[in-house]
Amino acid sequence: MLSTPALVLAMMLFSLGLVGLLSRRNILYMLLSLEIMLNAASLAFIAAGARWGQVDGEIMFLFILTLAAAEVSVALGIVLQLSYRFKTLDADAFSEMRG
């Protein structure tokens, strides 16, 4: 049962990412926490696929990897624009935006 330690690790990584996402106010730290959560989900899919002997876990990993790459490219562009406009990366400072 190789997948049980991997699932425990995925659960711990997801919890760590969730705590980091909820406790930090810096946008970059929030993005890093989100990436940790995505990697934990990927690890859980791979462990479940290995447990059942299916390739579905690896396919989902590729989808999550693609999603993470797209998320990073868009989010870093937004972070650069917000830091240029507001001169800070604090998430509370962005509540002054008009929309």
Backbone as XML, in Angstrom:
<?xml version="1.0"?>
<chain id="A" units="angstrom">
  <residue number="1" name="MET">
    <atom name="N" x="0.835" y="-1.193" z="0.000"/>
    <atom name="CA" x="0.000" y="0.000" z="0.000"/>
    <atom name="C" x="0.876" y="1.251" z="0.000"/>
  </residue>
  <residue number="2" name="LEU">
    <atom name="N" x="1.439" y="1.523" z="-1.140"/>
    <atom name="CA" x="2.314" y="2.673" z="-1.299"/>
    <atom name="C" x="1.533" y="3.981" z="-1.289"/>
  </residue>
  <residue number="3" name="SER">
    <atom name="N" x="0.274" y="3.937" z="-1.645"/>
    <atom name="CA" x="-0.472" y="5.172" z="-1.817"/>
    <atom name="C" x="-0.888" y="5.815" z="-0.493"/>
  </residue>
  <residue number="4" name="THR">
    <atom name="N" x="-0.935" y="5.070" z="0.596"/>
    <atom name="CA" x="-1.369" y="5.657" z="1.865"/>
    <atom name="C" x="-0.414" y="6.740" z="2.370"/>
  </residue>
  <residue number="5" name="PRO">
    <atom name="N" x="0.907" y="6.525" z="2.406"/>
    <atom name="CA" x="1.789" y="7.631" z="2.815"/>
    <atom name="C" x="1.733" y="8.810" z="1.856"/>
  </residue>
  <residue number="6" name="ALA">
    <atom name="N" x="1.539" y="8.541" z="0.578"/>
    <atom name="CA" x="1.447" y="9.636" z="-0.394"/>
    <atom name="C" x="0.180" y="10.458" z="-0.163"/>
  </residue>
  <residue number="7" name="LEU">
    <atom name="N" x="-0.911" y="9.788" z="0.164"/>
    <atom name="CA" x="-2.146" y="10.524" z="0.438"/>
    <atom name="C" x="-2.052" y="11.328" z="1.728"/>
  </residue>
  <residue number="8" name="VAL">
    <atom name="N" x="-1.352" y="10.792" z="2.726"/>
    <atom name="CA" x="-1.144" y="11.545" z="3.968"/>
    <atom name="C" x="-0.284" y="12.775" z="3.691"/>
  </residue>
  <residue number="9" name="LEU">
    <atom name="N" x="0.756" y="12.602" z="2.875"/>
    <atom name="CA" x="1.599" y="13.744" z="2.497"/>
    <atom name="C" x="0.799" y="14.775" z="1.715"/>
  </residue>
  <residue number="10" name="ALA">
    <atom name="N" x="-0.056" y="14.322" z="0.812"/>
    <atom name="CA" x="-0.892" y="15.245" z="0.047"/>
    <atom name="C" x="-1.835" y="16.012" z="0.966"/>
  </residue>
  <residue number="11" name="MET">
    <atom name="N" x="-2.388" y="15.315" z="1.957"/>
    <atom name="CA" x="-3.280" y="15.981" z="2.909"/>
    <atom name="C" x="-2.529" y="17.034" z="3.726"/>
  </residue>
  <residue number="12" name="MET">
    <atom name="N" x="-1.307" y="16.689" z="4.144"/>
    <atom name="CA" x="-0.515" y="17.645" z="4.924"/>
    <atom name="C" x="-0.117" y="18.853" z="4.075"/>
  </residue>
  <residue number="13" name="LEU">
    <atom name="N" x="0.268" y="18.621" z="2.818"/>
    <atom name="CA" x="0.632" y="19.729" z="1.932"/>
    <atom name="C" x="-0.568" y="20.622" z="1.641"/>
  </residue>
  <residue number="14" name="PHE">
    <atom name="N" x="-1.733" y="20.000" z="1.420"/>
    <atom name="CA" x="-2.925" y="20.801" z="1.159"/>
    <atom name="C" x="-3.291" y="21.639" z="2.377"/>
  </residue>
  <residue number="15" name="SER">
    <atom name="N" x="-3.172" y="21.067" z="3.560"/>
    <atom name="CA" x="-3.464" y="21.820" z="4.785"/>
    <atom name="C" x="-2.483" y="22.968" z="4.972"/>
  </residue>
  <residue number="16" name="LEU">
    <atom name="N" x="-1.221" y="22.710" z="4.694"/>
    <atom name="CA" x="-0.208" y="23.760" z="4.788"/>
    <atom name="C" x="-0.494" y="24.890" z="3.812"/>
  </residue>
  <residue number="17" name="GLY">
    <atom name="N" x="-0.875" y="24.535" z="2.590"/>
    <atom name="CA" x="-1.221" y="25.557" z="1.604"/>
    <atom name="C" x="-2.453" y="26.347" z="1.993"/>
  </residue>
  <residue number="18" name="LEU">
    <atom name="N" x="-3.450" y="25.665" z="2.559"/>
    <atom name="CA" x="-4.673" y="26.348" z="2.975"/>
    <atom name="C" x="-4.405" y="27.316" z="4.122"/>
  </residue>
  <residue number="19" name="VAL">
    <atom name="N" x="-3.595" y="26.892" z="5.083"/>
    <atom name="CA" x="-3.237" y="27.784" z="6.192"/>
    <atom name="C" x="-2.464" y="28.989" z="5.669"/>
  </residue>
  <residue number="20" name="GLY">
    <atom name="N" x="-1.543" y="28.751" z="4.752"/>
    <atom name="CA" x="-0.784" y="29.857" z="4.170"/>
    <atom name="C" x="-1.657" y="30.805" z="3.378"/>
  </residue>
  <residue number="21" name="LEU">
    <atom name="N" x="-2.644" y="30.265" z="2.671"/>
    <atom name="CA" x="-3.535" y="31.105" z="1.882"/>
    <atom name="C" x="-4.424" y="31.967" z="2.767"/>
  </residue>
  <residue number="22" name="LEU">
    <atom name="N" x="-4.888" y="31.408" z="3.876"/>
    <atom name="CA" x="-5.798" y="32.143" z="4.744"/>
    <atom name="C" x="-5.082" y="33.093" z="5.696"/>
  </residue>
  <residue number="23" name="SER">
    <atom name="N" x="-3.811" y="32.845" z="5.996"/>
    <atom name="CA" x="-3.129" y="33.659" z="6.999"/>
    <atom name="C" x="-2.287" y="34.782" z="6.409"/>
  </residue>
  <residue number="24" name="ARG">
    <atom name="N" x="-1.874" y="34.676" z="5.172"/>
    <atom name="CA" x="-1.004" y="35.689" z="4.577"/>
    <atom name="C" x="-1.809" y="36.760" z="3.880"/>
  </residue>
  <residue number="25" name="ARG">
    <atom name="N" x="-1.263" y="37.952" z="3.848"/>
    <atom name="CA" x="-1.895" y="39.054" z="3.142"/>
    <atom name="C" x="-1.108" y="39.465" z="1.911"/>
  </residue>
  <residue number="26" name="ASN">
    <atom name="N" x="0.107" y="38.964" z="1.759"/>
    <atom name="CA" x="0.922" y="39.283" z="0.603"/>
    <atom name="C" x="0.445" y="38.433" z="-0.571"/>
  </residue>
  <residue number="27" name="ILE">
    <atom name="N" x="0.249" y="39.074" z="-1.713"/>
    <atom name="CA" x="-0.281" y="38.374" z="-2.882"/>
    <atom name="C" x="0.668" y="37.271" z="-3.350"/>
  </residue>
  <residue number="28" name="LEU">
    <atom name="N" x="1.970" y="37.503" z="-3.307"/>
    <atom name="CA" x="2.914" y="36.480" z="-3.761"/>
    <atom name="C" x="2.882" y="35.253" z="-2.864"/>
  </residue>
  <residue number="29" name="TYR">
    <atom name="N" x="2.788" y="35.454" z="-1.565"/>
    <atom name="CA" x="2.679" y="34.315" z="-0.648"/>
    <atom name="C" x="1.367" y="33.562" z="-0.856"/>
  </residue>
  <residue number="30" name="MET">
    <atom name="N" x="0.319" y="34.293" z="-1.178"/>
    <atom name="CA" x="-0.958" y="33.640" z="-1.449"/>
    <atom name="C" x="-0.877" y="32.784" z="-2.715"/>
  </residue>
  <residue number="31" name="LEU">
    <atom name="N" x="-0.178" y="33.280" z="-3.731"/>
    <atom name="CA" x="0.004" y="32.502" z="-4.953"/>
    <atom name="C" x="0.853" y="31.257" z="-4.701"/>
  </residue>
  <residue number="32" name="LEU">
    <atom name="N" x="1.895" y="31.390" z="-3.883"/>
    <atom name="CA" x="2.711" y="30.231" z="-3.545"/>
    <atom name="C" x="1.903" y="29.192" z="-2.773"/>
  </residue>
  <residue number="33" name="SER">
    <atom name="N" x="1.059" y="29.642" z="-1.875"/>
    <atom name="CA" x="0.207" y="28.711" z="-1.130"/>
    <atom name="C" x="-0.773" y="28.005" z="-2.055"/>
  </residue>
  <residue number="34" name="LEU">
    <atom name="N" x="-1.279" y="28.725" z="-3.027"/>
    <atom name="CA" x="-2.177" y="28.121" z="-3.998"/>
    <atom name="C" x="-1.452" y="27.068" z="-4.834"/>
  </residue>
  <residue number="35" name="GLU">
    <atom name="N" x="-0.207" y="27.333" z="-5.179"/>
    <atom name="CA" x="0.582" y="26.349" z="-5.925"/>
    <atom name="C" x="0.839" y="25.095" z="-5.085"/>
  </residue>
  <residue number="36" name="ILE">
    <atom name="N" x="1.078" y="25.275" z="-3.790"/>
    <atom name="CA" x="1.259" y="24.121" z="-2.909"/>
    <atom name="C" x="-0.017" y="23.279" z="-2.866"/>
  </residue>
  <residue number="37" name="MET">
    <atom name="N" x="-1.162" y="23.937" z="-2.823"/>
    <atom name="CA" x="-2.430" y="23.211" z="-2.812"/>
    <atom name="C" x="-2.651" y="22.456" z="-4.127"/>
  </residue>
  <residue number="38" name="LEU">
    <atom name="N" x="-2.294" y="23.061" z="-5.258"/>
    <atom name="CA" x="-2.433" y="22.379" z="-6.540"/>
    <atom name="C" x="-1.496" y="21.172" z="-6.626"/>
  </residue>
  <residue number="39" name="ASN">
    <atom name="N" x="-0.277" y="21.319" z="-6.110"/>
    <atom name="CA" x="0.653" y="20.193" z="-6.111"/>
    <atom name="C" x="0.167" y="19.064" z="-5.202"/>
  </residue>
  <residue number="40" name="ALA">
    <atom name="N" x="-0.454" y="19.404" z="-4.103"/>
    <atom name="CA" x="-1.011" y="18.377" z="-3.215"/>
    <atom name="C" x="-2.142" y="17.625" z="-3.904"/>
  </residue>
  <residue number="41" name="ALA">
    <atom name="N" x="-2.976" y="18.338" z="-4.632"/>
    <atom name="CA" x="-4.046" y="17.672" z="-5.375"/>
    <atom name="C" x="-3.466" y="16.761" z="-6.457"/>
  </residue>
  <residue number="42" name="SER">
    <atom name="N" x="-2.406" y="17.205" z="-7.110"/>
    <atom name="CA" x="-1.745" y="16.378" z="-8.121"/>
    <atom name="C" x="-1.179" y="15.113" z="-7.502"/>
  </residue>
  <residue number="43" name="LEU">
    <atom name="N" x="-0.544" y="15.251" z="-6.364"/>
    <atom name="CA" x="0.015" y="14.088" z="-5.679"/>
    <atom name="C" x="-1.081" y="13.105" z="-5.273"/>
  </residue>
  <residue number="44" name="ALA">
    <atom name="N" x="-2.212" y="13.622" z="-4.836"/>
    <atom name="CA" x="-3.326" y="12.750" z="-4.460"/>
    <atom name="C" x="-3.875" y="12.006" z="-5.677"/>
  </residue>
  <residue number="45" name="PHE">
    <atom name="N" x="-3.977" y="12.670" z="-6.816"/>
    <atom name="CA" x="-4.435" y="11.998" z="-8.030"/>
    <atom name="C" x="-3.469" y="10.907" z="-8.471"/>
  </residue>
  <residue number="46" name="ILE">
    <atom name="N" x="-2.175" y="11.194" z="-8.399"/>
    <atom name="CA" x="-1.183" y="10.199" z="-8.805"/>
    <atom name="C" x="-1.198" y="9.006" z="-7.850"/>
  </residue>
  <residue number="47" name="ALA">
    <atom name="N" x="-1.316" y="9.267" z="-6.565"/>
    <atom name="CA" x="-1.362" y="8.170" z="-5.592"/>
    <atom name="C" x="-2.610" y="7.309" z="-5.786"/>
  </residue>
  <residue number="48" name="ALA">
    <atom name="N" x="-3.744" y="7.943" z="-6.044"/>
    <atom name="CA" x="-4.973" y="7.185" z="-6.268"/>
    <atom name="C" x="-4.885" y="6.381" z="-7.562"/>
  </residue>
  <residue number="49" name="GLY">
    <atom name="N" x="-4.297" y="6.960" z="-8.594"/>
    <atom name="CA" x="-4.130" y="6.230" z="-9.843"/>
    <atom name="C" x="-3.188" y="5.051" z="-9.691"/>
  </residue>
  <residue number="50" name="ALA">
    <atom name="N" x="-2.139" y="5.210" z="-8.903"/>
    <atom name="CA" x="-1.211" y="4.105" z="-8.658"/>
    <atom name="C" x="-1.878" y="3.012" z="-7.835"/>
  </residue>
  <residue number="51" name="ARG">
    <atom name="N" x="-2.729" y="3.387" z="-6.918"/>
    <atom name="CA" x="-3.419" y="2.408" z="-6.076"/>
    <atom name="C" x="-4.355" y="1.532" z="-6.895"/>
  </residue>
  <residue number="52" name="TRP">
    <atom name="N" x="-5.070" y="2.153" z="-7.849"/>
    <atom name="CA" x="-6.035" y="1.410" z="-8.648"/>
    <atom name="C" x="-5.451" y="0.892" z="-9.957"/>
  </residue>
  <residue number="53" name="GLY">
    <atom name="N" x="-4.193" y="1.216" z="-10.229"/>
    <atom name="CA" x="-3.559" y="0.733" z="-11.443"/>
    <atom name="C" x="-4.094" y="1.364" z="-12.714"/>
  </residue>
  <residue number="54" name="GLN">
    <atom name="N" x="-4.547" y="2.602" z="-12.633"/>
    <atom name="CA" x="-5.086" y="3.319" z="-13.781"/>
    <atom name="C" x="-4.191" y="4.501" z="-14.121"/>
  </residue>
  <residue number="55" name="VAL">
    <atom name="N" x="-4.279" y="4.960" z="-15.354"/>
    <atom name="CA" x="-3.487" y="6.125" z="-15.766"/>
    <atom name="C" x="-4.271" y="7.428" z="-15.601"/>
  </residue>
  <residue number="56" name="ASP">
    <atom name="N" x="-5.458" y="7.357" z="-15.043"/>
    <atom name="CA" x="-6.272" y="8.565" z="-14.868"/>
    <atom name="C" x="-5.591" y="9.576" z="-13.961"/>
  </residue>
  <residue number="57" name="GLY">
    <atom name="N" x="-4.838" y="9.101" z="-12.975"/>
    <atom name="CA" x="-4.138" y="10.012" z="-12.072"/>
    <atom name="C" x="-3.098" y="10.838" z="-12.791"/>
  </residue>
  <residue number="58" name="GLU">
    <atom name="N" x="-2.357" y="10.201" z="-13.708"/>
    <atom name="CA" x="-1.346" y="10.939" z="-14.465"/>
    <atom name="C" x="-1.981" y="11.923" z="-15.445"/>
  </residue>
  <residue number="59" name="ILE">
    <atom name="N" x="-3.118" y="11.554" z="-16.011"/>
    <atom name="CA" x="-3.815" y="12.463" z="-16.925"/>
    <atom name="C" x="-4.307" y="13.691" z="-16.168"/>
  </residue>
  <residue number="60" name="MET">
    <atom name="N" x="-4.869" y="13.470" z="-14.983"/>
    <atom name="CA" x="-5.310" y="14.610" z="-14.170"/>
    <atom name="C" x="-4.129" y="15.468" z="-13.735"/>
  </residue>
  <residue number="61" name="PHE">
    <atom name="N" x="-2.982" y="14.822" z="-13.466"/>
    <atom name="CA" x="-1.784" y="15.575" z="-13.127"/>
    <atom name="C" x="-1.388" y="16.504" z="-14.268"/>
  </residue>
  <residue number="62" name="LEU">
    <atom name="N" x="-1.461" y="16.031" z="-15.504"/>
    <atom name="CA" x="-1.126" y="16.886" z="-16.645"/>
    <atom name="C" x="-2.101" y="18.052" z="-16.776"/>
  </residue>
  <residue number="63" name="PHE">
    <atom name="N" x="-3.388" y="17.806" z="-16.512"/>
    <atom name="CA" x="-4.361" y="18.896" z="-16.539"/>
    <atom name="C" x="-4.076" y="19.921" z="-15.443"/>
  </residue>
  <residue number="64" name="ILE">
    <atom name="N" x="-3.747" y="19.447" z="-14.250"/>
    <atom name="CA" x="-3.450" y="20.361" z="-13.140"/>
    <atom name="C" x="-2.167" y="21.128" z="-13.422"/>
  </residue>
  <residue number="65" name="LEU">
    <atom name="N" x="-1.179" y="20.478" z="-14.017"/>
    <atom name="CA" x="0.069" y="21.151" z="-14.368"/>
    <atom name="C" x="-0.176" y="22.257" z="-15.389"/>
  </residue>
  <residue number="66" name="THR">
    <atom name="N" x="-1.025" y="21.987" z="-16.370"/>
    <atom name="CA" x="-1.382" y="22.997" z="-17.364"/>
    <atom name="C" x="-2.141" y="24.150" z="-16.721"/>
  </residue>
  <residue number="67" name="LEU">
    <atom name="N" x="-3.069" y="23.825" z="-15.843"/>
    <atom name="CA" x="-3.829" y="24.857" z="-15.130"/>
    <atom name="C" x="-2.909" y="25.717" z="-14.276"/>
  </residue>
  <residue number="68" name="ALA">
    <atom name="N" x="-1.952" y="25.102" z="-13.604"/>
    <atom name="CA" x="-1.030" y="25.851" z="-12.753"/>
    <atom name="C" x="-0.154" y="26.785" z="-13.582"/>
  </residue>
  <residue number="69" name="ALA">
    <atom name="N" x="0.287" y="26.333" z="-14.746"/>
    <atom name="CA" x="1.106" y="27.193" z="-15.602"/>
    <atom name="C" x="0.305" y="28.395" z="-16.101"/>
  </residue>
  <residue number="70" name="ALA">
    <atom name="N" x="-0.947" y="28.159" z="-16.483"/>
    <atom name="CA" x="-1.795" y="29.265" z="-16.932"/>
    <atom name="C" x="-2.098" y="30.218" z="-15.777"/>
  </residue>
  <residue number="71" name="GLU">
    <atom name="N" x="-2.331" y="29.667" z="-14.596"/>
    <atom name="CA" x="-2.634" y="30.497" z="-13.424"/>
    <atom name="C" x="-1.444" y="31.378" z="-13.064"/>
  </residue>
  <residue number="72" name="VAL">
    <atom name="N" x="-0.250" y="30.822" z="-13.126"/>
    <atom name="CA" x="0.945" y="31.600" z="-12.787"/>
    <atom name="C" x="1.155" y="32.717" z="-13.789"/>
  </residue>
  <residue number="73" name="SER">
    <atom name="N" x="0.990" y="32.443" z="-15.053"/>
    <atom name="CA" x="1.237" y="33.486" z="-16.052"/>
    <atom name="C" x="0.238" y="34.638" z="-15.924"/>
  </residue>
  <residue number="74" name="VAL">
    <atom name="N" x="-1.019" y="34.323" z="-15.737"/>
    <atom name="CA" x="-2.027" y="35.378" z="-15.597"/>
    <atom name="C" x="-1.872" y="36.106" z="-14.266"/>
  </residue>
  <residue number="75" name="ALA">
    <atom name="N" x="-1.672" y="35.346" z="-13.192"/>
    <atom name="CA" x="-1.593" y="35.962" z="-11.866"/>
    <atom name="C" x="-0.369" y="36.853" z="-11.722"/>
  </residue>
  <residue number="76" name="LEU">
    <atom name="N" x="0.758" y="36.439" z="-12.274"/>
    <atom name="CA" x="1.937" y="37.295" z="-12.159"/>
    <atom name="C" x="1.795" y="38.575" z="-12.968"/>
  </residue>
  <residue number="77" name="GLY">
    <atom name="N" x="1.104" y="38.507" z="-14.089"/>
    <atom name="CA" x="0.812" y="39.739" z="-14.833"/>
    <atom name="C" x="-0.062" y="40.682" z="-14.022"/>
  </residue>
  <residue number="78" name="ILE">
    <atom name="N" x="-1.071" y="40.140" z="-13.358"/>
    <atom name="CA" x="-1.937" y="40.963" z="-12.516"/>
    <atom name="C" x="-1.162" y="41.524" z="-11.332"/>
  </residue>
  <residue number="79" name="VAL">
    <atom name="N" x="-0.312" y="40.702" z="-10.724"/>
    <atom name="CA" x="0.486" y="41.163" z="-9.580"/>
    <atom name="C" x="1.419" y="42.288" z="-9.996"/>
  </residue>
  <residue number="80" name="LEU">
    <atom name="N" x="2.039" y="42.176" z="-11.158"/>
    <atom name="CA" x="2.926" y="43.249" z="-11.620"/>
    <atom name="C" x="2.160" y="44.546" z="-11.845"/>
  </residue>
  <residue number="81" name="GLN">
    <atom name="N" x="0.979" y="44.467" z="-12.427"/>
    <atom name="CA" x="0.182" y="45.675" z="-12.636"/>
    <atom name="C" x="-0.280" y="46.284" z="-11.312"/>
  </residue>
  <residue number="82" name="LEU">
    <atom name="N" x="-0.699" y="45.447" z="-10.368"/>
    <atom name="CA" x="-1.148" y="45.963" z="-9.073"/>
    <atom name="C" x="0.003" y="46.556" z="-8.277"/>
  </residue>
  <residue number="83" name="SER">
    <atom name="N" x="1.168" y="45.931" z="-8.334"/>
    <atom name="CA" x="2.301" y="46.485" z="-7.598"/>
    <atom name="C" x="2.778" y="47.783" z="-8.236"/>
  </residue>
  <residue number="84" name="TYR">
    <atom name="N" x="2.661" y="47.894" z="-9.558"/>
    <atom name="CA" x="3.037" y="49.149" z="-10.220"/>
    <atom name="C" x="2.061" y="50.266" z="-9.875"/>
  </residue>
  <residue number="85" name="ARG">
    <atom name="N" x="0.770" y="49.924" z="-9.777"/>
    <atom name="CA" x="-0.244" y="50.947" z="-9.518"/>
    <atom name="C" x="-0.315" y="51.353" z="-8.052"/>
  </residue>
  <residue number="86" name="PHE">
    <atom name="N" x="-0.272" y="50.378" z="-7.124"/>
    <atom name="CA" x="-0.475" y="50.668" z="-5.713"/>
    <atom name="C" x="0.810" y="50.681" z="-4.894"/>
  </residue>
  <residue number="87" name="LYS">
    <atom name="N" x="1.935" y="50.270" z="-5.481"/>
    <atom name="CA" x="3.248" y="50.257" z="-4.819"/>
    <atom name="C" x="3.281" y="49.359" z="-3.581"/>
  </residue>
  <residue number="88" name="THR">
    <atom name="N" x="2.425" y="48.341" z="-3.542"/>
    <atom name="CA" x="2.410" y="47.380" z="-2.453"/>
    <atom name="C" x="1.832" y="46.064" z="-2.967"/>
  </residue>
  <residue number="89" name="LEU">
    <atom name="N" x="2.110" y="44.985" z="-2.244"/>
    <atom name="CA" x="1.540" y="43.682" z="-2.587"/>
    <atom name="C" x="0.581" y="43.200" z="-1.504"/>
  </residue>
  <residue number="90" name="ASP">
    <atom name="N" x="0.167" y="44.097" z="-0.615"/>
    <atom name="CA" x="-0.783" y="43.753" z="0.433"/>
    <atom name="C" x="-2.179" y="43.623" z="-0.161"/>
  </residue>
  <residue number="91" name="ALA">
    <atom name="N" x="-2.838" y="42.517" z="0.109"/>
    <atom name="CA" x="-4.153" y="42.266" z="-0.484"/>
    <atom name="C" x="-5.220" y="43.226" z="0.047"/>
  </residue>
  <residue number="92" name="ASP">
    <atom name="N" x="-5.058" y="43.743" z="1.239"/>
    <atom name="CA" x="-6.032" y="44.667" z="1.806"/>
    <atom name="C" x="-5.983" y="46.038" z="1.100"/>
  </residue>
  <residue number="93" name="ALA">
    <atom name="N" x="-4.850" y="46.373" z="0.538"/>
    <atom name="CA" x="-4.727" y="47.680" z="-0.121"/>
    <atom name="C" x="-5.486" y="47.718" z="-1.440"/>
  </residue>
  <residue number="94" name="PHE">
    <atom name="N" x="-5.810" y="46.572" z="-1.989"/>
    <atom name="CA" x="-6.484" y="46.525" z="-3.278"/>
    <atom name="C" x="-7.991" y="46.697" z="-3.163"/>
  </residue>
  <residue number="95" name="SER">
    <atom name="N" x="-8.499" y="46.879" z="-1.974"/>
    <atom name="CA" x="-9.931" y="47.068" z="-1.800"/>
    <atom name="C" x="-10.364" y="48.456" z="-2.271"/>
  </residue>
  <residue number="96" name="GLU">
    <atom name="N" x="-9.415" y="49.326" z="-2.554"/>
    <atom name="CA" x="-9.729" y="50.669" z="-3.040"/>
    <atom name="C" x="-9.979" y="50.707" z="-4.534"/>
  </residue>
  <residue number="97" name="MET">
    <atom name="N" x="-9.882" y="49.577" z="-5.182"/>
    <atom name="CA" x="-10.069" y="49.545" z="-6.642"/>
    <atom name="C" x="-11.522" y="49.818" z="-6.984"/>
  </residue>
  <residue number="98" name="ARG">
    <atom name="N" x="-11.702" y="50.554" z="-8.046"/>
    <atom name="CA" x="-13.056" y="50.832" z="-8.521"/>
    <atom name="C" x="-13.431" y="49.780" z="-9.556"/>
  </residue>
  <residue number="99" name="GLY">
    <atom name="N" x="-14.677" y="49.357" z="-9.550"/>
    <atom name="CA" x="-15.041" y="48.327" z="-10.508"/>
    <atom name="C" x="-16.404" y="48.354" z="-10.958"/>
  </residue>
</chain>
